[in-house]
Amino acid sequence: MTGPRTAEAATGSQGPRPAPGVPARRGKRVRRRPLLHTSYGQDMALLDTPAKRRWTLALLAVALLLPYVLVDEMLSLLATAYVAAIGAVGLNIVTGYAGQVSLGHAFFLAIGAYTAAAISGDPDGRVIGLGVTSMLVWLPAAGLAAALAGLLVAPLAVRLRGLYLAVVTLGLVFLGEHVFKEWDHLTGGPGVGRPAAVPELFGVRFDQAGPLGSREQQLYLLMLVLLAVFALGARNLARSRVGRAFAAVRDRDIAAAVMGVDLARYKALAFAISSFYAGCAGALLYTVAGFFDPGSFNLLLSVQFIAMVLIGGVATVSGAIAGALFITLLPRLTRELPALAPFISGDITRTPNVFQVETVLYGLLIIVFLVFEPRGLFGIWVRIRNYWKSWPFSY
Amino acid sequence: MDTLKGLLESLVRGLGNGSVYALLALGFVIIYKATRVISFAQPAFMICGAVAVSHLAGVTGFYAAVLISVAGVAALALAVERAAIRPMVGRPVFVVAIITLGVDVVLRVIVNGFIGRDVRQVGDPWGFRTVHLAGIGVQQRHLAMLAAAVVVLLAVFAFFRHTRYGLAMRAAAYDQEAALAQGVSVGMVFALSWALAGGLAAIAGTFVGTGQGVDQLTWIIALKALPAIILGGLDSLGGAVAGGLAVGVAESLVQAYQQQLAPWLGQNFAVVSPYVVMLVVLLVRPYGLFGTREVERV
């Protein structure tokens, strides 16, 4: 899987690097030549062109204003999409940047979700709960628990390559599903479920109406801020020494080992970081709905996350976010279908119903994107951008 | 005496189910050897075969229905290969594997429409009837599975050993470029391997459906062939059969004894036990029991 960042990884590791402690020399910006970089710092900058800077700010501003424009239903959907985006960014770290195929994302999501729910749960309830509702405690704990599970899988990941690894991580999902269905002290058992973690920060309950507005508005803003933090973390990771090592492992692991990349260490690290993201996403994912069932962490959930990464764009953070938004908002769009195409039923007991159409669409979209646009939504965006960049001489 | 009898009975049950897993595993391995891809579409083909039989058995009788269904699913697999897999030749195997996952999701939803909300019987002549052989009670369907698997496996191995096409497939699996240079149509080999795997999955699906019938969750059984192929090694036909039988026996032994020996593992642990076996074996032998060790060249 050769990602778009290969060339950068190759040159980046050899470029002149300022000594630690010495501020990087600020290269001169040449007006109207946004792609002319005159220093290493400029080349590796997070937002390396003025256009990127302006558009990122504009997008953030729009996202911050949305809660005061949209209806509550849309807001809680978007909040869920942002959390899914955190998970997708995490999967992209191990599968996109480091090239290790993982079908086990649902398992790590589950570990995060149950750790968080157990820590913040009601101590007198019918399921395990410690009663610590502060998000500062349960969010890192959920991430760390999942990361630990990721480290346990790592010895397998180091020894296995390619599809062997995919099958093993698939096995994890089945084992996890079994454990969570059986352990009903923790999970409430299948068909019953348990309440999700309580999102409380500095005494503010985000799942109730509060200082920032209604329940949905509060949750939306919380998830938006968290997504921004996690996405920034992933972007920074990708352009660091670790990120370059990941790309080297992905592109040719033997060559990477020859260049001095410790394969065992970096594969384990990729799994741990990806699982940390998954754990945090799992912890947050169900706070919007408020309740979750052990049956939801199945293979379909893993496939959905794979679909987010592939449809959005492999080895890009913005692509993973776009893919997560797309996949999460898809059900909302298919629900409008019965009005347009009357043969599709909104009733789950009839045969061409919206839920079936939705699942078929996941599958078809994965196939269509992989066959026609392997770089996903991100690739489409790059093509549009390049078309307009040189307009009207776009050939 | 009773414990021995119970042990033998669960062994036969395991071998019966295991032979179905072996058929499925063989399909996975045939596709893998030809294209280096694990096809996650096998569950869908399996369920297509079973559902086709369940609809046809009332009209044409069981055995004719199985033949028609095998031919139909093989044709479906050919169509899938042509439409979704052939355009991807030369792309990373991971991408192709994910495409098969997409194919699986799409096909399964469509087939679910033909299953409906209840269990469908495949109309097999065995049901849950048992026969007594040397004092142990054995379900007829398990014997039928074992017999059918032996016949089919012999036919498949004979096909690989003694026919032109089998030779072409072996050549392409061994070295694709050399095979091309000798005039083997590699595209034909891809198509043939998918058709063969589809047909095997349809037979397996029919036998999975004997007795208990088919419902919307039956497809998960096909994924038990994955531990089987990993156990045997992805590129070993014999390994697939051995792995399938091993998984079947392990599962049936766990089912019989785990409730007494280790009740803390929970009910239905037998269903996931193949994955535990797989994890343990992989920690010891990363390329399975019979797989070829990958030679790394820089």
Chai-1 contact restraints between the chains, C-beta under 6 A:
chainA,res_idxA,chainB,res_idxB,connection_type,confidence,min_distance_angstrom,max_distance_angstrom,comment,restraint_id
A,M1,B,P92,contact,1.0,0.0,6.0,A-B,restraint_1
A,V101,B,F94,contact,1.0,0.0,6.0,A-B,restraint_2
A,R159,B,P286,contact,1.0,0.0,6.0,A-B,restraint_3
A,L160,B,P286,contact,1.0,0.0,6.0,A-B,restraint_4
A,L163,B,I38,contact,1.0,0.0,6.0,A-B,restraint_5
A,L163,B,A97,contact,1.0,0.0,6.0,A-B,restraint_6
A,V167,B,L226,contact,1.0,0.0,6.0,A-B,restraint_7
A,V167,B,I230,contact,1.0,0.0,6.0,A-B,restraint_8
A,G171,B,Y275,contact,1.0,0.0,6.0,A-B,restraint_9
A,G171,B,M278,contact,1.0,0.0,6.0,A-B,restraint_10
A,F174,B,V272,contact,1.0,0.0,6.0,A-B,restraint_11
A,F174,B,Y275,contact,1.0,0.0,6.0,A-B,restraint_12
A,L175,B,V272,contact,1.0,0.0,6.0,A-B,restraint_13
A,L175,B,Y275,contact,1.0,0.0,6.0,A-B,restraint_14
A,H178,B,V272,contact,1.0,0.0,6.0,A-B,restraint_15
A,E182,B,G266,contact,1.0,0.0,6.0,A-B,restraint_16
A,I254,B,E296,contact,1.0,0.0,6.0,A-B,restraint_17
A,I254,B,V298,contact,1.0,0.0,6.0,A-B,restraint_18
A,T351,B,G113,contact,1.0,0.0,6.0,A-B,restraint_19
A,Q356,B,V109,contact,1.0,0.0,6.0,A-B,restraint_20
A,T359,B,V105,contact,1.0,0.0,6.0,A-B,restraint_21
A,T359,B,V109,contact,1.0,0.0,6.0,A-B,restraint_22
A,V360,B,V106,contact,1.0,0.0,6.0,A-B,restraint_23
A,V360,B,V109,contact,1.0,0.0,6.0,A-B,restraint_24
A,Y362,B,V105,contact,1.0,0.0,6.0,A-B,restraint_25
A,G363,B,G102,contact,1.0,0.0,6.0,A-B,restraint_26
A,G363,B,V105,contact,1.0,0.0,6.0,A-B,restraint_27
A,G363,B,V106,contact,1.0,0.0,6.0,A-B,restraint_28
A,L364,B,V106,contact,1.0,0.0,6.0,A-B,restraint_29
A,I366,B,G102,contact,1.0,0.0,6.0,A-B,restraint_30
A,I367,B,A84,contact,1.0,0.0,6.0,A-B,restraint_31
A,I367,B,I99,contact,1.0,0.0,6.0,A-B,restraint_32
A,I367,B,G102,contact,1.0,0.0,6.0,A-B,restraint_33
A,L370,B,V95,contact,1.0,0.0,6.0,A-B,restraint_34
A,L370,B,I99,contact,1.0,0.0,6.0,A-B,restraint_35
A,V371,B,P87,contact,1.0,0.0,6.0,A-B,restraint_36
